[in-house]
Amino acid sequence: MIIGVPREIKPGEQRVALTPAGARALAEATHRVLIERGAGAGSGIRDDEYAAVGAELVTVDDVWRRAELVLKVKEPLAPECERLRTSQILFTYLHLAPAPELTRALRGTGSIAIAYETVQRADGSLPLLTPMSEVAGRLSVQEGAFYLGRAHGGRGILLSGVPGVPPGNVVILGAGTAGLNAAKTAVGLGADVSILDVNLDRLRAVDDLFHGRVITLMSNSYNLDQVLRRADLLVGAVLITGARAPVLVTKEMVAAMKEGSVIVDVAVDQGGSVETIHPTTLLDPIYLVSGVVHYGVANMPALVPRTSTFALTNATLPYALALAGEGLEPALRRNPVLAHGVNIWRGRIVHPAVAEALGEPATSLETLLG
């Protein structure tokens, strides 16, 4: 199979979908690997590193024209959708539930769009979303701590505090992968940390993991309203696989927060769990609502592209090898985990959560595969 890797064009995006190690593994499996020149520069990977492992360095036009399987990091922008062709396979993060226009564009291409974030194991875990959730969770506190600085719009709070002065208060909404990683960083900084979730088993796991150093609370509107009034930093980390994130923090709750407090919503690429959040970019990451700093960067891991690129390829490569080695339909039939990743199939919406968000019926993959 011919595998193509274009340079990411989303503003501020510096990750690349394949490392030289990944390119070598694909080349060793007798596939042709096309890398757009300069695609790895943002992650500190030189063109000659790809060439040394057998990849072919080409123009962006060649990548999209020749590739049967296109590996990306972020969802395709309009110029990229225009390049997609019928039956071409796109394997990337898509986050289609809050993006009806992108969904319509992908349907119109006749391509097969497989989303990293909905590749799902039988136990519900998301192996291709997990590494970026780990990165984003840790970054959420790091970035939140930065914007709490007075010069950056915040209250002027040092999360760790100092002797004689209490630490800052961090509220984390969601105890999944991103929430746990946010808690690890916040606890490591010495902050006063509370975490909310609707799953008691997850809260028990948090209590065990942090030996009681994190306050655990059931997630409901009353508890959330109470904790937000004293929060210096709110981290939104709520995920429903493939679906739009539920709005749990209302604009009235935001208005009741302290002036200069900070909200970082990791789920903003799925619509966000804060009513007042909207996507921003690394080039212009924040805005104010009711005196509260909102950080809505939809591709936070791009802030640390080298770490993120290697973590992402570690996770995605086995699935890319399966698609390339077995062919699309045999790979999906044999691997139900990968099959969950199919969102769009030649104009049909396959993933139920994406279809529900758009108010349309889903077409089962089994029907399409025959």
C-alpha positions as CSV (number, residue, x, y, z in Angstrom):
1,M,0.0,0.0,0.0
2,I,1.1,3.6,-0.6
3,I,0.9,5.6,2.7
4,G,1.1,9.4,2.6
5,V,1.9,11.8,5.4
6,P,1.2,15.5,4.7
7,R,2.4,18.4,6.8
8,E,-0.3,19.6,9.2
9,I,-1.8,23.0,8.3
10,K,-4.0,23.7,11.3
11,P,-2.8,27.0,12.9
12,G,-0.1,26.3,15.5
13,E,-0.1,22.5,14.7
14,Q,3.5,21.2,14.8
15,R,2.9,17.4,15.2
16,V,3.4,14.9,12.4
17,A,1.6,11.6,12.0
18,L,4.6,9.4,11.6
19,T,8.1,9.2,13.1
20,P,11.1,7.8,11.3
21,A,10.8,4.6,13.3
22,G,7.2,4.3,12.1
23,A,8.2,5.0,8.5
24,R,10.9,2.3,8.8
25,A,8.4,-0.2,10.1
26,L,6.0,0.4,7.2
27,A,8.9,0.3,4.7
28,E,10.1,-3.0,6.1
29,A,6.6,-4.4,5.6
30,T,7.1,-3.5,1.9
31,H,4.8,-0.5,1.8
32,R,5.7,2.8,0.1
33,V,5.8,5.8,2.4
34,L,5.4,9.3,1.1
35,I,6.4,12.2,3.4
36,E,5.7,15.8,2.5
37,R,8.9,17.7,2.7
38,G,9.2,19.6,6.0
39,A,6.3,17.6,7.6
40,G,8.4,16.7,10.6
41,A,10.2,20.0,11.1
42,G,7.9,21.2,13.9
43,S,8.6,18.0,15.9
44,G,12.3,18.3,15.4
45,I,12.5,15.5,12.7
46,R,14.6,16.3,9.6
47,D,13.7,15.2,6.1
48,D,17.0,13.2,5.9
49,E,15.9,11.1,8.9
50,Y,12.9,10.0,6.9
51,A,14.9,9.4,3.7
52,A,17.4,7.3,5.6
53,V,14.7,4.8,6.5
54,G,13.3,4.4,3.0
55,A,10.6,7.1,2.9
56,E,10.1,9.1,-0.3
57,L,10.1,12.9,0.2
58,V,7.5,14.5,-2.1
59,T,5.3,17.6,-2.5
60,V,1.9,17.9,-0.8
61,D,0.2,17.4,-4.2
62,D,2.0,14.0,-4.5
63,V,1.0,12.9,-1.1
64,W,-2.7,13.4,-1.6
65,R,-2.7,12.3,-5.3
66,R,-0.7,9.0,-4.8
67,A,-1.5,7.8,-1.3
68,E,-4.1,5.1,-0.7
69,L,-3.9,5.6,3.1
70,V,-3.4,9.1,4.4
71,L,-2.1,9.4,8.0
72,K,-2.7,12.8,9.7
73,V,-2.9,14.2,13.2
74,K,-5.8,16.7,13.1
75,E,-9.0,16.8,11.2
76,P,-8.7,17.9,7.5
77,L,-9.3,21.6,6.8
78,A,-11.2,22.7,3.7
79,P,-8.2,22.6,1.3
80,E,-7.4,19.1,2.5
81,C,-11.0,17.9,2.1
82,E,-10.9,19.1,-1.5
83,R,-7.9,16.8,-2.1
84,L,-9.5,13.7,-0.7
85,R,-10.8,11.2,-3.3
86,T,-13.2,8.4,-3.5
87,S,-12.2,5.3,-1.5
88,Q,-9.1,6.9,-0.2
89,I,-8.6,6.1,3.5
90,L,-8.0,8.9,6.0
91,F,-6.7,8.0,9.4
92,T,-6.6,10.9,11.9
93,Y,-8.3,12.6,14.8
94,L,-11.7,13.8,13.5
95,H,-14.0,14.9,16.4
96,L,-17.0,15.1,14.1
97,A,-19.8,15.3,16.6
98,P,-19.6,19.1,17.1
99,A,-18.5,19.6,13.4
100,P,-21.4,19.1,11.0
101,E,-19.8,21.1,8.2
102,L,-16.7,18.9,8.3
103,T,-18.9,15.8,8.4
104,R,-20.8,16.9,5.3
105,A,-17.5,17.7,3.5
106,L,-16.1,14.3,4.3
107,R,-19.3,12.5,3.1
108,G,-19.0,14.4,-0.1
109,T,-15.5,13.1,-0.9
110,G,-16.5,9.4,-1.0
111,S,-13.6,8.6,1.2
112,I,-13.3,6.3,4.3
113,A,-12.6,8.4,7.4
114,I,-11.3,6.5,10.4
115,A,-11.0,8.5,13.7
116,Y,-8.3,7.8,16.2
117,E,-10.5,8.9,19.0
118,T,-13.2,6.3,18.4
119,V,-10.9,3.3,18.0
120,Q,-12.2,1.4,21.1
121,R,-11.4,-1.8,22.9
122,A,-14.1,-4.1,24.4
123,D,-13.5,-2.7,27.9
124,G,-14.3,0.8,26.6
125,S,-10.7,2.1,26.6
126,L,-9.5,4.3,23.7
127,P,-5.9,3.3,22.9
128,L,-5.3,6.1,20.3
129,L,-6.9,8.9,22.3
130,T,-5.2,7.9,25.6
131,P,-1.6,9.2,24.8
132,M,-2.9,12.6,23.8
133,S,-5.3,12.7,26.7
134,E,-2.3,12.1,29.0
135,V,-0.4,15.0,27.4
136,A,-3.4,17.3,27.4
137,G,-4.3,16.5,31.0
138,R,-0.8,17.3,32.2
139,L,-0.6,20.4,30.0
140,S,-4.0,21.7,31.2
141,V,-2.6,22.4,34.7
142,Q,0.7,23.7,33.3
143,E,-1.1,26.1,31.1
144,G,-3.6,27.0,33.7
145,A,-0.8,27.8,36.2
146,F,0.8,30.1,33.6
147,Y,-2.4,32.0,32.9
148,L,-3.1,32.4,36.6
149,G,-0.2,34.8,36.5
150,R,-1.4,38.4,36.8
151,A,0.6,39.5,33.7
152,H,-1.3,36.8,31.7
153,G,-4.8,37.8,32.8
154,G,-5.1,35.7,35.9
155,R,-5.7,36.3,39.6
156,G,-2.0,36.3,40.4
157,I,-2.0,32.9,42.1
158,L,0.9,30.5,42.6
159,L,-0.7,27.1,42.6
160,S,1.8,25.7,45.1
161,G,1.4,28.5,47.6
162,V,4.3,29.2,49.9
163,P,4.7,28.8,53.7
164,G,2.1,31.0,55.3
165,V,0.0,31.3,52.2
166,P,-2.4,28.6,51.0
167,P,-2.0,26.9,47.7
168,G,-4.3,27.6,44.7
169,N,-7.5,25.6,44.3
170,V,-7.8,23.3,41.3
171,V,-11.2,21.7,40.3
172,I,-11.0,18.8,37.8
173,L,-14.3,17.8,36.1
174,G,-13.9,14.1,35.0
175,A,-11.8,11.3,36.4
176,G,-10.8,9.7,33.1
177,T,-7.4,9.7,31.5
178,A,-7.1,13.4,31.1
179,G,-8.5,14.2,34.5
180,L,-6.2,11.8,36.3
181,N,-3.2,13.2,34.5
182,A,-4.3,16.7,35.4
183,A,-4.6,15.6,39.0
184,K,-1.1,14.2,39.0
185,T,0.4,17.5,37.8
186,A,-1.8,19.6,40.2
187,V,-0.9,17.4,43.2
188,G,2.7,17.5,42.1
189,L,2.7,21.3,42.2
190,G,1.2,21.2,45.7
191,A,-2.2,22.6,44.8
192,D,-5.5,22.0,46.7
193,V,-7.2,19.6,44.3
194,S,-10.8,18.4,43.9
195,I,-12.0,16.0,41.2
196,L,-15.6,15.3,40.2
197,D,-17.1,12.3,38.3
198,V,-20.4,10.5,38.0
199,N,-18.7,7.1,38.4
200,L,-18.0,6.1,42.1
201,D,-15.6,3.4,41.1
202,R,-13.4,6.0,39.3
203,L,-13.6,8.2,42.4
204,R,-12.5,5.2,44.6
205,A,-9.6,4.7,42.2
206,V,-8.6,8.3,42.5
207,D,-8.8,8.1,46.3
208,D,-6.5,5.0,46.3
209,L,-4.1,6.5,43.8
210,F,-3.5,9.7,45.7
211,H,-3.9,8.4,49.2
212,G,-6.6,10.9,50.1
213,R,-4.6,13.9,48.9
214,V,-7.4,14.7,46.3
215,I,-10.9,15.5,47.4
216,T,-13.4,13.3,45.4
217,L,-16.9,14.5,44.8
218,M,-19.9,13.1,42.9
219,S,-20.5,15.2,39.9
220,N,-23.8,17.0,40.1
221,S,-25.0,20.6,39.6
222,Y,-25.1,21.3,43.3
223,N,-21.5,20.1,44.0
224,L,-20.2,21.7,40.9
225,D,-21.8,25.0,41.7
226,Q,-20.2,24.9,45.2
227,V,-16.7,24.0,44.2
228,L,-16.5,26.5,41.3
229,R,-17.1,29.4,43.6
230,R,-13.7,28.7,45.3
231,A,-11.8,27.4,42.2
232,D,-8.7,29.2,40.9
233,L,-8.4,26.8,38.0
234,L,-11.1,24.6,36.5
235,V,-10.0,21.8,34.2
236,G,-12.8,20.3,32.0
237,A,-12.0,16.7,31.2
238,V,-15.3,15.1,30.3
239,L,-15.5,12.6,27.4
240,I,-18.3,10.5,25.9
241,T,-16.7,8.5,23.1
242,G,-17.4,10.0,19.7
243,A,-20.2,12.2,21.1
244,R,-20.4,15.9,21.8
245,A,-19.3,16.6,25.4
246,P,-22.2,17.4,27.7
247,V,-22.4,21.0,28.9
248,L,-22.1,20.8,32.7
249,V,-20.8,24.2,33.6
250,T,-23.4,26.9,32.8
251,K,-22.7,30.6,32.0
252,E,-24.2,31.4,35.4
253,M,-21.7,29.1,37.1
254,V,-18.9,30.8,35.2
255,A,-20.2,34.3,36.3
256,A,-20.1,33.2,39.9
257,M,-16.4,32.2,39.7
258,K,-13.7,34.5,41.1
259,E,-12.4,37.2,38.8
260,G,-9.2,36.2,37.2
261,S,-9.7,32.5,37.7
262,V,-8.9,30.2,34.7
263,I,-10.8,27.6,32.8
264,V,-9.0,25.0,30.6
265,D,-11.4,22.7,28.8
266,V,-9.6,19.7,27.4
267,A,-12.9,18.5,25.8
268,V,-13.2,21.7,23.7
269,D,-12.5,19.6,20.5
270,Q,-15.7,17.7,21.3
271,G,-17.7,20.8,21.9
272,G,-16.6,21.4,25.5
273,S,-18.3,20.9,28.9
274,V,-18.3,24.6,29.7
275,E,-21.1,26.7,28.1
276,T,-18.9,29.7,27.6
277,I,-16.0,27.8,26.0
278,H,-15.2,27.9,22.3
279,P,-12.2,26.6,20.3
280,T,-9.1,28.8,20.2
281,T,-5.6,28.3,18.8
282,L,-2.1,28.2,20.2
283,L,-1.5,31.5,18.4
284,D,-4.4,33.2,20.3
285,P,-5.3,30.8,23.1
286,I,-7.4,32.8,25.6
287,Y,-10.3,35.2,26.0
288,L,-12.4,36.6,28.9
289,V,-16.0,35.9,29.9
290,S,-17.4,37.4,33.1
291,G,-13.8,38.2,34.1
292,V,-12.8,34.5,33.9
293,V,-9.9,33.5,31.6
294,H,-11.0,30.9,29.1
295,Y,-8.3,28.6,27.4
296,G,-9.9,26.7,24.6
297,V,-7.0,25.4,22.5
298,A,-8.4,22.4,20.6
299,N,-5.0,20.9,19.9
300,M,-3.2,21.4,23.2
301,P,-0.6,18.6,22.6
302,A,0.8,20.6,19.7
303,L,2.4,22.8,22.3
304,V,4.8,20.0,23.0
305,P,4.9,18.5,19.5
306,R,8.0,16.3,19.8
307,T,6.7,14.5,22.9
308,S,3.2,14.2,21.3
309,T,4.4,13.0,17.9
310,F,6.3,10.1,19.4
311,A,3.6,9.2,21.9
312,L,1.0,9.3,19.1
313,T,3.0,7.1,16.7
314,N,3.7,4.6,19.4
315,A,-0.1,4.1,19.6
316,T,-1.2,4.4,16.0
317,L,1.5,2.4,14.2
318,P,0.1,-1.1,14.9
319,Y,-3.3,-0.1,13.4
320,A,-1.7,1.6,10.4
321,L,0.3,-1.6,9.8
322,A,-2.9,-3.6,10.0
323,L,-4.7,-1.4,7.5
324,A,-1.8,-1.4,5.1
325,G,-0.9,-5.0,5.5
326,E,-4.3,-6.7,5.4
327,G,-6.2,-4.2,3.3
328,L,-9.1,-2.1,4.5
329,E,-12.0,-4.5,4.6
330,P,-10.1,-7.6,5.9
331,A,-8.5,-5.5,8.6
332,L,-11.8,-4.1,9.8
333,R,-13.4,-7.6,9.8
334,R,-10.6,-9.1,11.8
335,N,-10.1,-6.2,14.2
336,P,-13.3,-5.0,15.9
337,V,-11.2,-2.5,17.9
338,L,-10.2,-0.7,14.7
339,A,-13.6,-1.1,13.2
340,H,-15.0,1.2,15.9
341,G,-12.9,3.9,14.4
342,V,-14.8,4.1,11.2
343,N,-16.8,7.3,11.2
344,I,-17.6,7.9,7.5
345,W,-17.7,5.2,4.8
346,R,-18.2,6.5,1.2
347,G,-20.8,9.1,2.1
348,R,-22.5,7.2,5.0
349,I,-22.2,8.0,8.7
350,V,-21.2,4.9,10.5
351,H,-20.4,5.9,14.1
352,P,-23.7,6.0,16.1
353,A,-22.6,8.9,18.3
354,V,-21.6,11.1,15.3
355,A,-24.9,10.2,13.6
356,E,-26.9,11.1,16.7
357,A,-25.1,14.5,17.1
358,L,-26.1,15.3,13.5
359,G,-29.7,14.0,13.9
360,E,-29.2,11.3,11.3
361,P,-29.4,7.6,11.3
362,A,-26.2,5.6,11.3
363,T,-25.4,2.9,8.8
364,S,-23.8,-0.2,10.4
365,L,-20.4,-1.1,9.2
366,E,-21.5,-4.8,9.0
367,T,-24.0,-3.8,6.4
368,L,-21.5,-1.9,4.4
369,L,-18.9,-4.7,4.5
370,G,-21.5,-7.2,3.5
